Amino acid sequence: MTIRGAAPADADAIWSILEPVLRAGETYALPPDWSRSKALSYWFSPNLEVFVAEMNELVTGTYFLKANQLGGGAHVANCGYVTAQNSIGRGVATAMCQHSLRYATERGFRAMQFNCVVSSNERAVKLWRHLGFEIIGTIPEGFEHPILGFVDALIMHRAL
């Protein structure tokens, strides 16, 4: 698997990964009815560095890296990761997170924080914990899941 910076030519592949996740509304605090244009504008915002994971020359995942806050909080990184539905369980999210941890360290970030890990997304919570993240806070009923109703949102953190 290789991970590289995303290019405009990756837009179709990234949309094919983002769309089912947005439509499901189960793991991201983003509007499920966003259009392709709106979602890609968000994903490729100027303040984000965007990457893609590839296996056999096919894009299997994407992530972004940014400062979690501005000013005095800019030393803490934040990322968002999405794996293609047909690549779940193949190590894509692990590889992207490991890449982001190395890259964030190289860029001078001192920590990484995830602001809204949906507690019912047990696969992600387990992976982030395995990769050294700790739950440092819980937002009770902080996410409205389309099937489960209101579930907790977790704040996860790891020093770099």
TORVOKE-729691 format. One record per atom (N, C-alpha, C, O, CB): x, y, z; residue in one letter. Coordinates in steps of 0.05 Angstrom, whole numbers, plus 5000, padded with zeros to 4 digits. Glycine has a CB too. Example, Ala and Ser with C-alpha at 12.3 -4.5 7.8 and 13.67 -1.06 7.14 Angstrom:
// residues 2
526448865156A524649105156A526449345156A528549345169A522649115181A525749555142S527349795143S525850015157S526850235161S528249885114S
// end
This chain:
// residues 160
501749765000M500050005000M501850255000M503850265014M498150005025M501050444984T502450704984T500550924992T498150904987T503650754956T501651125004I500051365012I501551605000I503951635003I499751385043I499951764986R501152004973R499152234975R496852204982R501751944943R500252474970G498552704970G496452684948G497052584926G500152954965G494052764954A491852754934A492152964913A493253184918A489052774948A491252914889A491353094867A488453144857A486652984863A493152994844A487953354842P485253404831P484253164816P481753114815P485253644813P485953014803A485152774787A483952554805A482752374795A487552664771A484452574831D483352374850D480552434859D479352274874D485152364874D479352654850A476752734860A474552524856A473052474874A475852984845A474452394833D472452184829D472751954848D470751854859D472552084800D475251864852A475751644870A475051724899A473951564914A478651554868A475751964907I475152054934I472152074938I471151994959I476552324939I470752184918W467852204921W466551924923W464751884939W466652354897W467651734909S466551454910S466951334938S465451164947S467751274889S468951434953I469451344980I467751505000I466551385018I472451374987I467551764996L466051935015L463051895013L461751895034L466752225009L462051874989E459151874986E457651665003E455751745017E458451824957E458451405002P456951215019P457151275049P455251215064P457850935013P459351385057V459751445086V457951675094V456651675114V462651505092V457951885077L456252115083L453252035082L451752105100L456652335062L452451885062R449651805059R448751635083R446451665092R449151645034R450451465093A449751295116A449351465141A447651405158A451951075121A450951675144G450651855167G451351735194G450451835215G447951955168G452851515194E453351375219E456051435233E456351375256E453251085214E457951565219T460551605230T461751885227T463651945242T462451415218T460652045210Y461752315206Y459652525213Y457352495206Y462752355178Y460452735227A458652955233A458553155210A459253385213A459553105259A457753045187L457453205163L454653145151L453652935156L459653145142L453453335137P450853295126P450653055107P452253045088P449853545113P448852875111P448652635093P447652705065P447852545047P446852435106P446452935062D445353005036D447253195020D446353304999D442653145039D449653225029W451553395014W451853294985W451953054980W454253405028W452053484967S452553414939S455553344936S457153394954S451853644920S456153224913R458953164907R460653424909R462853414921R459253044878R459753634897S461153884897S461653994925S463854074932S459654094881S459653984942K459854084969K461853914985K463554015000K457054084983K461553654983A463353464998A466253494989A468053505006A462353174994A466753514963L469453534954L470653814961L473053834966L469553494924L468954024961S469854284969S470754274998S472854395005S467654494965S469254145015Y470054115043Y472653955045Y474454035059Y467753975059Y472753725032W475053535035W477553665024W479753625035W474553275019W477353835004F479653964992F479854265001F480954424987F479553954962F478754325025S478954595035S481854685036S483654515040S477754615063S482454945032P485255035032P486754975058P489254955057P485255335027P485454955080N486754905106N487354605111N488454535132N485155025128N486654435092L487054145095L489254045076L489354135054L484453995091L490853865086E492653715069E491253445065E490653305084E495553685081E490853365040V489353125033V491152915021V492952965005V487053185013V490752665030F492252435021F490452215012F488052205019F494152335044F491552034995V490051794987V491851554992V494251564990V489251814958V490551334999A491851075002A491250914976A488950914967A490950915028A493250784965E492850624941E493850334945E495850294958E494250754917E492350154934M493249874932M492749794903M490549824892M491649684953M494849684890N494649604862N493549824845N491949784827N492849354860N494550074850E493850314835E490950394837E490050564822E494450264806E489450284857L486750364862L486650514888L487850434908L484750124863L485250744889V484950894913V483050744932V480750694925V483851184908V484050684956T482550524975T481850675000T480350575018T484150274983T482850925003G482251085026G483251365022G484851415004G483550965052G482351545039T483251825038T483151935066T481551845083T481451995019T484952125071Y484852265097Y485852545093Y487152615074Y486552115118Y485052715112F486052985113F487453035139F486952905159F483853195108F489353225139L490753315162L490553615164L490853755143L493753225162L490153715188K490054005192K490754065221K490853885238K487254125185K491154315227A491454405255A488654385267A486654475255A492654695257A488454275292N485954255305N484654525312N482254555311N486254085330N486354715319Q485554985326Q487455185313Q489555105302Q485455025357Q486855435315L488655645305L490255755329L489655675352L487055875291L492155925324G493556065345G494955875364G496455695356G491756245360G494355915390G495555755411G494955465411G496355305425G494855865437G493055375395G492355095393G493354965367G492754725362G489455055396G494855115352A495655015325A497854795326A498554685305A496655245309A498854735349H500854515351H499554245354H501054045355H502654575375H496954225355V495553975357V494253925330V492654085319V493353975380V494853695318A493653615292A490953485295A490153395317A495553425278A489553485273N486953355271N486753215244N487753325224N484553555275N485552985243C485252845218C482452735215C481052695235C487352615216C481752675191G479252525184G479952315164G481252375144G477052715174G479152065169Y479851845152Y477351705141Y475351685156Y481651635167Y477451615116V475251465105V476451245088V478151295071V473251645088V475551005092T476450765077T474250685057T471850685064T477250535096T474950615033A473050505014A471650265025A472850095039A474450434987A469050245020Q467450025031Q468549755025Q468549575041Q464550045021Q469649715000N470649454992N473549405003N474749194996N470649434962N474549595018S477249555029S477349545060S479449535072S479049775020S475049555072I474949545101I476049275111I475349075099I471949585112I477649295132G478849045143G481448965129G482448755135G476948825141G482449135112R484949065097R487349235106R489449235093R484549095067R487049375128G489249525139G489549805128G491549935133G491749385134G487649905113V487750165101V487750385122V489450565122V485550205081V485850375141A485650575161A488150575179A489150785187A483150535178A489150345185T491550325201T493850455187T495350615199T492250025207T494250395162A496450515146A496150815144A498050965147A496550385118A493650915140M493251205138M493851345164M495151555164M490351265129M492951225186C493451345212C496451345218C497451545227C491851195234C497751125214Q500651115219Q502151325202Q503951455211Q501750835213Q501351355176H502451555159H501951835170H503851995171H501251525130H499551885179S498852145189S500452215214S501152445218S495852165194S500852015231L502352065256L505252145249L506352325261L502351815274L506451995230R509252065222R509352335209R511052505215R510351845202R507452385190Y507452635175Y506952875194Y508253085192Y505252635153Y505052845213A504453065232A506953125249A507453355254A502052985249A508352915257T510752955273T512853105256T514053295266T511952685282T513153035231E515053165213E514353465210E516053635207E515253035186E511753515210R510753795206R510953955231R510254195231R507953785196R511753835254G512153985279G509753975298G509854105318G512754255272G507753825291F505553795310F506453635335F508253465333F503053655297F505353705358R506153575383R504153365393R504753205410R506553785405R501753365381A499753175389A497653155366A497653315347A498353265415A495952955368M493752925349M491252885366M491252735386M494252695329M489053005357Q486552985371Q484252945351Q484153075331Q485953235388Q482552755358F480052715343F477752825360F477452745383F479652405336F476253005349N474253155364N471553015366N469953075384N473853415351N470952825348C468252715348C468352425337C467652375314C466252885330C469352245353V469351965346V466751845356V466251845381V471951805358V465051755338V462451655346V462851395362V464051205352V460651605321V461751395386S462251165404S461250905393S462350695399S460851225431S459150905376S458150665364S459950565342S459450335332S455250705354S461850715333N463750635313N465950485326N468250575328N464850885296N465250245336E467050085353E469650015339E471750005351E465649835362E469549965313R471949895298R473950125299R476350075304R471149835268R473050375295A474850605296A475950645325A478350685328A473450855286A474150635344V475050675372V477250465379V479250535391V472650655392V476750215372K478750005378K481350065364K483550035375K477649735369K481250145338L483750205323L485250435335L487650425339L483050255294L483850655340W485150895351W486450825378W488750915384W483251125354W485150675395R486350595420R488850425416R490850455429R484250445438R488650235397H490950065390H493350235381H495650155386H490149865368H492750455368L494950625358L495750845378L497151035370L494050755332L494950815403G495950985424G494151225432G495051385448G498451085416G491751245421F490051465428F488551395454F487751165458F488051525405F488051595470E486451555494E483951725492E483851935479E488051635519E481851625504I479351775506I479751985529I480151905552I476751595512I479752235521I480152445542I477652595548I477552765566I482252645532I475452525534G472952655540G470652525526G471052385505G473052955533G468352555536T465952445524T463852665523T463352805543T464852195540T462652695500I460452885496I457852715497I457252585477I460653055469I456452715520P454052545522P452052615500P451352845495P452752585549P451252405486E449352425464E450152635444E448452785433E446552485475E452752655438G453852855421G453552805391G454452975375G456652895428G452452575384F452152505356F449452375352F448652195367F454452325346F447952475332E445352355326E445752145304E446052205280E443252565317E445651895312H446051665294H443251605281H441251605295H447151415309H443151555255P440651515241P439051265250P436651255246P441051515212P440451075262I439150825270I438950815301I436850745312I440550585259I441150875314L441350845343L440351085359L440051065384L444150785351L439751305345G438951545360G441451685370G443651675358G437051475383G441151825392F443351985403F445351795417F444651645435F442352195422F447851815409V450051655421V452251855429V452352085419V451151435401V454051765446D456251925455D458251975433D458651815415D457651805479D459552215434A461752275417A464252285435A464152405456A461352545401A466352165426L468852145441L470852345431L471152385407L469951865442L472452455449I474752615442I477152445448I477552355471I474852895458I478752395428M481052215431M483652375425M483652545407M480851965412M485752305439H488252465438H490652285440H490552075453H488352675461H492752365427R495352225429R497552425426R497552595408R495551995409R499552415444A501952575440A503652465418A503552225412A503652585467A505052645404L506852555382L509752565392L511552495376L506452735357L
// end
